[in-house]
Amino acid sequence: ADETASGWQTLQLSAPITVVAGTTYLASYFTPQGRFGYRTGYFTTARANGPLSAPQNTPTAGNGTYRYAATSTFPVSSGGGSNYYVDVVYTPTTPPADPPVGAVQPGAVP
């Protein structure tokens, strides 16, 4: 339901998640009918898009993991670096601008 003309869908999380640079996150979804698009070997090389990156698939960096189950559960089987085309909608926040040179910081002794 609610597909774009190309078949693309977007799911918004109920609340934003703050991400920390250098931390690994996993995005997954559950499809009870078992239908999904994928491309094998996609993560045989590292991928990057703006500030987000995905390492090359290795035994310890399991890009493309999956799990067949009747209910939603954590994916643990190696997908051999397959891409299941589940993308993260990421909106970077802008850090506060540096104060002008010579400006007094709150709590600072002039």
N, C-alpha and C positions, 0 to 999 in steps of 0.2 A: 504494500500500500504506500501511497505518497511518493512514488518514484518520480525522478526527473525523466525527461524524454530519453536520456541515454541509459536509464535504469539505475542511476546513482541514488543512494539514500543517505541521509544524515540523521544521526541520533544525537540529541543533546543530552548531556548528563544532567541529573537533577540538581547538582551543585558543582561549581567549578572546582578543579583540583589544582593546588599549587604544586608545580614541579620544581625540582632542585637540580641545577646543572651537575652533570657527572653521575646522576642516579639513573639506574635502569628501571623502566616501567614496562608493563605488559598491557596491551589493549586487546580484548577478546570479545567475542559475541557468541550467542547460542542460537542455532537455527534448528528447531524441532523437526522440520521436514528433511533436513540433511542436504539441502541444496545450497551450493556456494561456488563462487568463482575462485580459481586459483591458477597460479603459474609456478611450476616446479623450478627449482634452481635459482630463483630470483635473488636470494641473499647469498649467492656464492661470492659476491663482492659486497663490500660495505656500501651503504647508501646514506645520503645526506640531503636534507631539504631545509634550507635556512638554518635555524638553530637546532633543529632536531636531527638525530642521526641513528642509524641502525647498523650494528657491526656485522661483519661477515659471519655467516652461520658456522658455528663450531660446536663441539659437544658441550661447551660451557656457555655459549651464547646461542640459545635455541630459537632463533628467529624462525617463524613458520611452525610453531608447535600447535598441536590440535589434540582433541580427545572426543571420541565417539561415545555418547552417553544419552540416556533418555531424559536427563535433566541437566541444567547448566552446572558445569563443574570446571575446575581449573585444568587448563590444557597441559599435558605432560609428555605426550608422544612427539618425537622429532618428525618434523615435516620435511626434512632434508633441505631446508632453506626456502620452502615454498612461500609465496606471497598470497595471502587470502584476501587481499584488497580491503582490509579494514583499516581505514585511515583515522588518524587523530586530528580533530579540529583544534588547532593550537593558536592562541592569541597571546603574543608576548606583551608583557606590561613594560612600560617605560620607567626606568629608575628615575628618582627625583634628580633634577638638574643640580649640578654643583653650584654652591652659592658664589656670588661675585667675589673676585679677589678683594680682600680687605674687609669683607662682611664679617660681623661678629656672630658667632654661632651661639644658640641659646645655651646658657650655663657656662659659657666661656668667660674667662677673666680678661677684660680688655687691657 
